[in-house]
Amino acid sequence: MLFDLPDHHTLYAALLARDDRFDGQAFVCVSSTGVFCRLTCPARKPKPENCTFYPTIGECIEAGFRACKRCHPLQAAALADPVIAALLQALDERPDQRWTEGDVEQLGYDLSTVRRSFKRQFGMTFLEMARQRRLREGFETLAAGGKVITAQHEASFESASAFRAAFARLLGCAPAELRSEGLLRAMWIPTPLGDMIAVSSRHHLHLLEFLDRKALPAELKRLQEGNRQGIGIGPMPPSEQAAAELGDYFAARSARFTTPLAVAGSAFTQHVWEALREIPAGETRSYSDIARRIGRPTATRAVARANGANQIALMIPCHRVIGADGSLTGYGGGLWRKQRLIEIERQLKSTALEQIA
């Protein structure tokens, strides 16, 4: 729980007044409709006896309520912030621009406000995000067999050293270390929730992570050290299959992943990951639930560590695990992204039930 909720009378009055002081800090679950809402929801107000208030989205979901389609309580806070929304649109319109703080100021935004907003929602600044977008152009040039100098220009970096340094910070290695050959190859996969890196052999997917995950460079380094040829760059069949399945997933068409996976970990860790894959899309479990499921009810902390060690995001769905108190808890990809993933999967589950009916 993030803070102690006020009493029912105070929160109901805030709901009637659409008081934004509690927005994001408390949510109302309406028993007569089965939905949960922000307190600022414009929908018709329920009777007080039909309202239950919770401090977290996770608790609303665990209580069996679905997200309101009027106020979209699961919508990433980033998308609800007008400053972030405007800058993301500008980045989409000018992806090749070498953005600077001066550019942001010219658009009329306060630098410190922008920096705090992006760090809070994405774990990176706007300028870091813009640099990552340009690095994707360089990565794709290398994947097509282009030279490093060509990739540098495609990524709009003025100097080779700056390009190498930015590439190394993101992926944990210099661009020259990712060549077209190699038993393992890395592929860049754009998604609506941020770009991902997939690393595959010819027959199995070894890694799938969002680029802003802090553990990504260390994970790539371990893969490189475990293969004498290192990691190459370019598509492999499992990565291409993963990209197609992710497209269906983010379009809320299917949560079915059949890409063959190569999982490396202790027997206990692999047992946890197997339990994660058994959680149906649209549902969540707590760490203690997983511990009981694998027959180790006192191993809650070990389950949490195994959950955090997962390096195949979404397909091994560690985002479906929440805290025992119903809170979303930590997620390497960011809580805003975890909220959106849960929303997508609840949409998938709802669609499936409607089709059955």
C-alpha positions as CSV (number, residue, x, y, z in Angstrom):
1,M,0.0,0.0,0.0
2,L,1.4,3.4,-1.0
3,F,-0.4,5.4,1.6
4,D,-3.3,5.2,4.1
5,L,-6.6,5.7,2.4
6,P,-8.9,8.3,3.7
7,D,-12.3,7.1,5.0
8,H,-15.1,5.9,2.6
9,H,-17.1,9.2,3.0
10,T,-14.1,11.4,2.0
11,L,-13.3,9.2,-1.0
12,Y,-16.9,9.1,-2.2
13,A,-17.1,12.9,-2.0
14,A,-13.9,13.0,-4.0
15,L,-15.5,10.7,-6.6
16,L,-18.6,12.9,-6.9
17,A,-16.4,16.0,-7.3
18,R,-13.9,14.3,-9.6
19,D,-11.2,15.6,-7.3
20,D,-7.9,15.1,-9.1
21,R,-5.9,15.2,-5.8
22,F,-6.6,11.5,-5.4
23,D,-6.0,10.6,-9.1
24,G,-3.6,7.7,-9.3
25,Q,-3.6,7.3,-5.5
26,A,-7.0,5.7,-5.1
27,F,-9.4,3.8,-7.3
28,V,-13.0,2.9,-7.0
29,C,-14.4,-0.6,-7.6
30,V,-18.1,-0.5,-8.5
31,S,-19.9,-3.8,-7.6
32,S,-23.0,-3.0,-9.7
33,T,-20.9,-2.8,-13.0
34,G,-17.9,-4.9,-12.2
35,V,-15.5,-2.1,-13.3
36,F,-12.9,0.0,-11.5
37,C,-12.3,3.6,-12.2
38,R,-10.2,6.7,-11.5
39,L,-11.8,9.1,-9.1
40,T,-11.9,11.6,-11.9
41,C,-13.9,9.3,-14.2
42,P,-16.6,11.2,-16.1
43,A,-19.1,8.3,-16.1
44,R,-22.3,8.4,-14.1
45,K,-21.6,8.1,-10.4
46,P,-22.6,4.9,-8.6
47,K,-24.4,4.7,-5.3
48,P,-22.0,4.8,-2.3
49,E,-23.0,1.3,-1.1
50,N,-21.7,-0.1,-4.4
51,C,-18.3,1.5,-4.1
52,T,-15.1,0.0,-2.6
53,F,-11.9,2.0,-2.7
54,Y,-8.4,0.5,-3.1
55,P,-5.0,2.3,-3.3
56,T,-3.6,0.2,-6.1
57,I,-4.6,-1.1,-9.5
58,G,-3.3,-4.5,-8.6
59,E,-5.8,-4.8,-5.7
60,C,-8.7,-3.8,-8.1
61,I,-7.7,-6.5,-10.5
62,E,-7.2,-9.1,-7.8
63,A,-10.7,-8.3,-6.5
64,G,-12.1,-9.3,-9.9
65,F,-12.9,-5.9,-11.4
66,R,-12.1,-4.9,-15.0
67,A,-10.8,-1.5,-16.2
68,C,-13.3,1.2,-17.1
69,K,-13.4,2.1,-20.8
70,R,-14.3,5.7,-20.0
71,C,-11.4,6.8,-17.8
72,H,-8.9,4.0,-18.7
73,P,-7.3,3.5,-15.3
74,L,-4.7,1.1,-16.7
75,Q,-3.6,3.6,-19.3
76,A,0.1,4.4,-18.8
77,A,0.5,7.6,-16.9
78,A,3.0,8.6,-19.5
79,L,0.3,8.7,-22.1
80,A,-1.9,10.9,-19.9
81,D,0.9,13.5,-19.4
82,P,0.4,16.2,-22.1
83,V,4.1,17.2,-22.0
84,I,5.3,13.6,-22.6
85,A,2.6,13.0,-25.2
86,A,3.6,16.2,-27.2
87,L,7.3,15.3,-27.1
88,L,6.7,11.7,-28.1
89,Q,4.7,13.0,-31.1
90,A,7.5,15.4,-32.0
91,L,10.0,12.5,-31.8
92,D,7.8,10.4,-34.1
93,E,7.6,13.3,-36.6
94,R,11.4,14.0,-36.5
95,P,13.1,10.7,-35.7
96,D,16.4,11.6,-37.3
97,Q,16.9,14.9,-35.5
98,R,19.8,15.3,-33.1
99,W,17.7,16.6,-30.2
100,T,19.3,18.9,-27.7
101,E,18.1,20.7,-24.5
102,G,17.8,23.8,-26.6
103,D,15.3,22.1,-29.0
104,V,13.2,21.2,-26.0
105,E,13.3,24.7,-24.6
106,Q,12.3,26.1,-28.0
107,L,9.2,24.1,-27.9
108,G,8.3,25.9,-24.7
109,Y,9.0,23.2,-22.1
110,D,10.8,23.5,-18.8
111,L,13.9,21.2,-18.9
112,S,13.7,20.0,-15.3
113,T,10.0,19.2,-15.7
114,V,10.6,17.2,-18.8
115,R,13.5,15.4,-17.3
116,R,11.6,14.4,-14.2
117,S,8.5,13.3,-16.2
118,F,10.5,11.1,-18.5
119,K,12.6,9.6,-15.8
120,R,9.6,8.8,-13.7
121,Q,7.7,7.1,-16.5
122,F,10.4,5.6,-18.7
123,G,13.5,5.4,-16.5
124,M,15.3,7.6,-19.1
125,T,15.3,11.2,-20.2
126,F,13.7,12.4,-23.4
127,L,17.2,13.0,-24.9
128,E,18.2,9.4,-24.1
129,M,15.1,8.2,-25.7
130,A,15.8,10.2,-28.9
131,R,19.3,8.9,-29.0
132,Q,18.0,5.3,-28.6
133,R,15.7,5.9,-31.6
134,R,18.6,7.1,-33.7
135,L,20.7,4.1,-32.6
136,R,18.0,1.8,-34.0
137,E,18.7,3.2,-37.5
138,G,22.4,2.4,-37.0
139,F,21.6,-1.1,-35.7
140,E,19.4,-1.9,-38.7
141,T,22.1,-0.6,-41.1
142,L,24.6,-3.0,-39.5
143,A,22.0,-5.8,-39.6
144,A,21.8,-5.3,-43.4
145,G,25.5,-5.7,-43.7
146,G,26.4,-2.0,-43.8
147,K,29.7,-0.7,-42.5
148,V,30.1,0.9,-39.1
149,I,30.8,4.3,-40.6
150,T,27.6,4.0,-42.6
151,A,25.6,3.0,-39.5
152,Q,27.1,6.0,-37.7
153,H,25.8,8.4,-40.4
154,E,22.4,6.7,-40.6
155,A,22.1,7.2,-36.8
156,S,23.0,10.9,-37.2
157,F,26.1,10.8,-35.0
158,E,28.7,13.3,-36.0
159,S,31.7,11.3,-34.6
160,A,32.5,7.6,-34.7
161,S,33.6,7.7,-31.0
162,A,30.2,9.1,-29.9
163,F,28.4,6.4,-31.9
164,R,30.5,3.7,-30.5
165,A,30.1,5.0,-26.9
166,A,26.3,5.3,-27.3
167,F,26.0,1.9,-28.8
168,A,28.1,0.4,-26.0
169,R,26.1,2.0,-23.3
170,L,22.9,0.6,-24.7
171,L,24.0,-2.9,-25.7
172,G,27.1,-3.4,-23.7
173,C,29.4,-3.8,-26.6
174,A,30.9,-1.8,-29.5
175,P,29.1,-2.0,-32.9
176,A,32.1,-3.8,-34.5
177,E,31.5,-6.6,-32.1
178,L,28.1,-7.4,-33.6
179,R,28.9,-8.8,-37.0
180,S,26.7,-10.6,-39.4
181,E,28.1,-14.1,-38.6
182,G,27.7,-15.9,-35.4
183,L,25.7,-18.7,-33.9
184,L,23.7,-16.1,-31.9
185,R,22.3,-13.0,-33.6
186,A,20.6,-9.9,-32.3
187,M,17.6,-8.4,-33.9
188,W,15.9,-5.1,-33.1
189,I,12.0,-5.4,-32.7
190,P,10.0,-2.2,-32.4
191,T,6.8,-2.4,-30.3
192,P,4.1,0.1,-29.2
193,L,5.6,0.0,-25.7
194,G,9.2,0.5,-26.6
195,D,11.8,-1.2,-28.7
196,M,13.0,-4.7,-27.8
197,I,16.2,-6.8,-28.6
198,A,15.8,-10.4,-29.4
199,V,18.8,-12.8,-29.5
200,S,18.4,-16.1,-31.2
201,S,20.3,-19.1,-32.5
202,R,18.9,-20.8,-35.6
203,H,16.5,-22.9,-33.5
204,H,15.8,-21.1,-30.2
205,L,15.2,-17.6,-28.7
206,H,17.8,-16.9,-26.0
207,L,16.8,-13.3,-25.0
208,L,14.0,-10.9,-25.4
209,E,14.2,-7.6,-23.5
210,F,13.0,-4.0,-23.7
211,L,16.0,-1.8,-24.5
212,D,15.6,0.3,-21.4
213,R,15.9,-2.6,-19.0
214,K,19.0,-1.8,-17.0
215,A,20.1,-5.5,-16.9
216,L,20.2,-5.8,-20.7
217,P,24.0,-5.0,-21.2
218,A,25.0,-7.5,-18.5
219,E,22.7,-10.1,-20.0
220,L,24.1,-9.6,-23.5
221,K,27.6,-9.8,-22.1
222,R,26.9,-13.2,-20.5
223,L,25.6,-14.5,-23.8
224,Q,28.7,-13.2,-25.6
225,E,31.0,-14.8,-23.0
226,G,29.2,-18.1,-23.3
227,N,29.7,-18.3,-27.1
228,R,33.1,-18.3,-28.6
229,Q,31.9,-16.5,-31.7
230,G,30.1,-13.9,-29.6
231,I,26.8,-12.4,-30.8
232,G,26.2,-11.5,-34.4
233,I,23.6,-9.2,-35.8
234,G,20.7,-9.9,-38.1
235,P,17.5,-12.0,-38.2
236,M,17.1,-15.6,-37.2
237,P,13.9,-17.7,-37.6
238,P,13.0,-17.6,-33.8
239,S,13.5,-13.8,-33.7
240,E,11.3,-13.3,-36.8
241,Q,8.6,-15.6,-35.3
242,A,8.8,-13.6,-32.0
243,A,8.4,-10.4,-33.9
244,A,5.3,-11.7,-35.6
245,E,3.8,-13.1,-32.4
246,L,4.5,-9.8,-30.6
247,G,2.7,-8.0,-33.4
248,D,-0.4,-10.1,-32.7
249,Y,0.0,-9.7,-28.9
250,F,0.2,-5.9,-29.0
251,A,-2.7,-5.7,-31.4
252,A,-4.7,-7.7,-28.7
253,R,-5.3,-10.5,-31.2
254,S,-3.4,-13.3,-29.5
255,A,-1.5,-14.0,-26.3
256,R,-0.2,-17.3,-27.7
257,F,3.6,-17.6,-28.0
258,T,5.0,-20.7,-29.6
259,T,8.5,-19.4,-30.3
260,P,11.0,-22.1,-29.1
261,L,12.9,-20.8,-26.1
262,A,16.4,-21.6,-24.8
263,V,16.2,-21.1,-21.0
264,A,19.3,-21.2,-18.8
265,G,19.0,-21.4,-15.1
266,S,19.0,-23.7,-12.1
267,A,16.3,-26.4,-11.8
268,F,14.5,-24.2,-9.2
269,T,14.6,-21.1,-11.5
270,Q,13.3,-23.1,-14.5
271,H,10.5,-24.5,-12.3
272,V,9.5,-20.9,-11.5
273,W,9.6,-19.9,-15.1
274,E,7.4,-22.9,-16.0
275,A,4.9,-21.8,-13.4
276,L,4.9,-18.3,-14.8
277,R,4.0,-19.6,-18.3
278,E,1.1,-21.5,-16.8
279,I,-0.6,-18.2,-15.6
280,P,-3.4,-17.5,-18.1
281,A,-3.3,-14.2,-19.9
282,G,-5.5,-11.7,-18.2
283,E,-4.8,-13.1,-14.7
284,T,-2.2,-12.4,-12.1
285,R,-0.5,-14.3,-9.3
286,S,1.5,-13.3,-6.2
287,Y,5.0,-14.5,-5.5
288,S,3.6,-16.6,-2.6
289,D,1.1,-18.1,-5.1
290,I,3.9,-19.2,-7.3
291,A,5.9,-20.6,-4.4
292,R,2.9,-22.7,-3.3
293,R,2.4,-23.8,-6.9
294,I,5.9,-25.3,-7.2
295,G,5.7,-26.9,-3.8
296,R,8.0,-24.5,-2.0
297,P,5.6,-22.3,0.1
298,T,8.4,-20.7,2.1
299,A,10.5,-19.8,-0.9
300,T,8.8,-16.5,-1.7
301,R,12.0,-14.5,-1.9
302,A,13.7,-17.1,-4.0
303,V,10.7,-17.0,-6.4
304,A,11.0,-13.2,-6.6
305,R,14.7,-13.5,-7.5
306,A,14.0,-16.1,-10.2
307,N,11.3,-13.9,-11.5
308,G,13.7,-11.0,-11.8
309,A,16.3,-13.2,-13.5
310,N,14.0,-13.9,-16.4
311,Q,15.5,-12.5,-19.7
312,I,12.8,-13.6,-22.0
313,A,10.1,-10.9,-21.4
314,L,6.4,-11.4,-22.2
315,M,6.9,-15.0,-23.4
316,I,7.9,-15.9,-19.8
317,P,5.3,-13.6,-18.3
318,C,6.9,-12.2,-15.2
319,H,4.7,-9.1,-15.6
320,R,1.8,-11.3,-14.4
321,V,3.2,-11.5,-10.9
322,I,2.1,-8.9,-8.3
323,G,2.7,-8.2,-4.6
324,A,0.8,-10.1,-1.9
325,D,-0.9,-6.8,-1.1
326,G,-2.2,-6.4,-4.7
327,S,0.3,-3.7,-5.7
328,L,2.0,-4.0,-9.1
329,T,5.5,-4.2,-7.4
330,G,8.7,-3.8,-9.3
331,Y,9.2,-4.7,-13.0
332,G,12.4,-4.3,-15.0
333,G,10.5,-2.8,-17.9
334,G,8.8,-0.1,-15.7
335,L,5.5,-0.1,-13.8
336,W,3.8,1.9,-16.5
337,R,4.6,-0.8,-19.0
338,K,3.5,-3.5,-16.6
339,Q,0.1,-1.8,-16.3
340,R,-0.3,-1.6,-20.0
341,L,0.6,-5.3,-20.5
342,I,-2.0,-6.3,-17.9
343,E,-4.6,-4.1,-19.7
344,I,-3.8,-5.7,-23.1
345,E,-4.2,-9.2,-21.6
346,R,-7.5,-8.4,-19.9
347,Q,-8.7,-7.2,-23.3
348,L,-7.6,-10.4,-24.9
349,K,-9.4,-12.5,-22.2
350,S,-12.6,-10.4,-22.5
351,T,-12.6,-10.8,-26.3
352,A,-12.1,-14.6,-25.9
353,L,-15.0,-14.9,-23.5
354,E,-17.2,-12.9,-25.8
355,Q,-16.4,-15.2,-28.7
356,I,-17.2,-18.2,-26.6
357,A,-20.5,-16.7,-25.6
